Amino acid sequence: MATAEAPPLLTGKYLSLTSYKRDGTAVATPVWFVEEHGRLLVQTDAESGKVKRIRANPMVRIGPCNGMGRVRGPQVDARATILDPGETARVEALIRAKYRHDMVVIGPVRWMQKTFHLGKDRGPTVALAITPG
């Protein structure tokens, strides 16, 4: 007997990921994501503010948004986990596959930033698993 596949947790291109500072201030960031086994996977810079905040407090809020971060639907509470470094390359590949057309623009921009030392050095990346509920 076949079971019905669960509906997607979130559709669209961008996820609004709200993490919290130590004083409780909410900080929302639009991120790319992929869904896998009932959780959302995100790749981000290891030294980003959101990673620092998630290390201190893994409770987050998520919801659909546009590329500028404007929320476009209901948000829900969730828990973010920083995945083992061995998972990062796999999550990166999943995101590259989902956003392959966007990478045509973003890839060269990131290469220029790195080559010409524009902006902050991105450094290593980490993968996050976000589980609603």
GITARA-V493148 format. One record per residue. N is the residue number from 1. RES is the residue in three letters. NEAR is the number of other C-alpha atoms within 10 Angstrom. D_LAST is the distance of its C-alpha to the last C-alpha in Angstrom with 1 decimal. Layout:
BEGIN
N&RES&NEAR&D_LAST + N&RES&NEAR&D_LAST
END
This chain:
BEGIN
1&MET&3&28.5 + 2&ALA&4&26.2 + 3&THR&5&22.6 + 4&ALA&6&21.1 + 5&GLU&6&19.1 + 6&ALA&8&15.5 + 7&PRO&8&15.5 + 8&PRO&12&14.6 + 9&LEU&16&11.3 + 10&LEU&17&13.5 + 11&THR&14&17.3 + 12&GLY&11&19.9 + 13&LYS&16&21.1 + 14&TYR&23&19.2 + 15&LEU&29&15.8 + 16&SER&27&15.7 + 17&LEU&25&14.1 + 18&THR&22&14.3 + 19&SER&27&14.9 + 20&TYR&21&16.7 + 21&LYS&15&20.2 + 22&ARG&10&21.4 + 23&ASP&6&22.6 + 24&GLY&9&19.3 + 25&THR&10&20.5 + 26&ALA&15&18.0 + 27&VAL&16&19.2 + 28&ALA&19&18.1 + 29&THR&19&19.3 + 30&PRO&21&19.7 + 31&VAL&19&19.3 + 32&TRP&20&20.0 + 33&PHE&27&17.5 + 34&VAL&25&17.5 + 35&GLU&17&15.1 + 36&GLU&13&15.6 + 37&HIS&10&14.3 + 38&GLY&14&10.8 + 39&ARG&20&10.4 + 40&LEU&21&12.2 + 41&LEU&25&15.2 + 42&VAL&25&17.2 + 43&GLN&22&20.6 + 44&THR&19&22.0 + 45&ASP&15&24.8 + 46&ALA&16&24.6 + 47&GLU&14&26.1 + 48&SER&13&24.1 + 49&GLY&16&22.9 + 50&LYS&20&19.2 + 51&VAL&21&19.6 + 52&LYS&15&21.4 + 53&ARG&19&18.8 + 54&ILE&20&15.9 + 55&ARG&13&18.3 + 56&ALA&13&18.7 + 57&ASN&17&15.1 + 58&PRO&17&12.2 + 59&MET&20&9.8 + 60&VAL&24&10.0 + 61&ARG&23&9.6 + 62&ILE&26&10.4 + 63&GLY&22&12.5 + 64&PRO&23&15.7 + 65&CYS&23&18.9 + 66&ASN&15&22.5 + 67&GLY&15&24.3 + 68&MET&11&25.1 + 69&GLY&16&21.6 + 70&ARG&16&22.0 + 71&VAL&18&18.8 + 72&ARG&13&19.4 + 73&GLY&12&16.6 + 74&PRO&10&13.5 + 75&GLN&17&11.1 + 76&VAL&11&7.3 + 77&ASP&14&5.7 + 78&ALA&18&5.0 + 79&ARG&19&7.3 + 80&ALA&24&10.7 + 81&THR&17&13.3 + 82&ILE&20&16.9 + 83&LEU&16&18.3 + 84&ASP&10&21.7 + 85&PRO&12&24.5 + 86&GLY&10&25.6 + 87&GLU&13&22.6 + 88&THR&21&23.5 + 89&ALA&14&26.4 + 90&ARG&12&24.5 + 91&VAL&22&21.7 + 92&GLU&19&24.5 + 93&ALA&12&26.3 + 94&LEU&19&23.4 + 95&ILE&19&23.1 + 96&ARG&15&26.9 + 97&ALA&12&27.0 + 98&LYS&14&24.6 + 99&TYR&16&26.3 + 100&ARG&14&29.8 + 101&HIS&10&31.5 + 102&ASP&10&30.0 + 103&MET&15&31.1 + 104&VAL&10&34.7 + 105&VAL&10&34.5 + 106&ILE&13&32.1 + 107&GLY&12&33.8 + 108&PRO&11&37.2 + 109&VAL&12&35.9 + 110&ARG&14&34.2 + 111&TRP&12&37.4 + 112&MET&12&39.5 + 113&GLN&15&37.4 + 114&LYS&15&37.7 + 115&THR&9&41.4 + 116&PHE&9&42.5 + 117&HIS&10&40.3 + 118&LEU&11&38.8 + 119&GLY&8&36.0 + 120&LYS&8&34.0 + 121&ASP&11&34.1 + 122&ARG&14&30.9 + 123&GLY&10&31.2 + 124&PRO&11&29.0 + 125&THR&16&25.6 + 126&VAL&22&22.4 + 127&ALA&24&19.4 + 128&LEU&24&15.8 + 129&ALA&21&12.9 + 130&ILE&25&9.6 + 131&THR&19&6.5 + 132&PRO&18&3.8 + 133&GLY&10&0.0
END
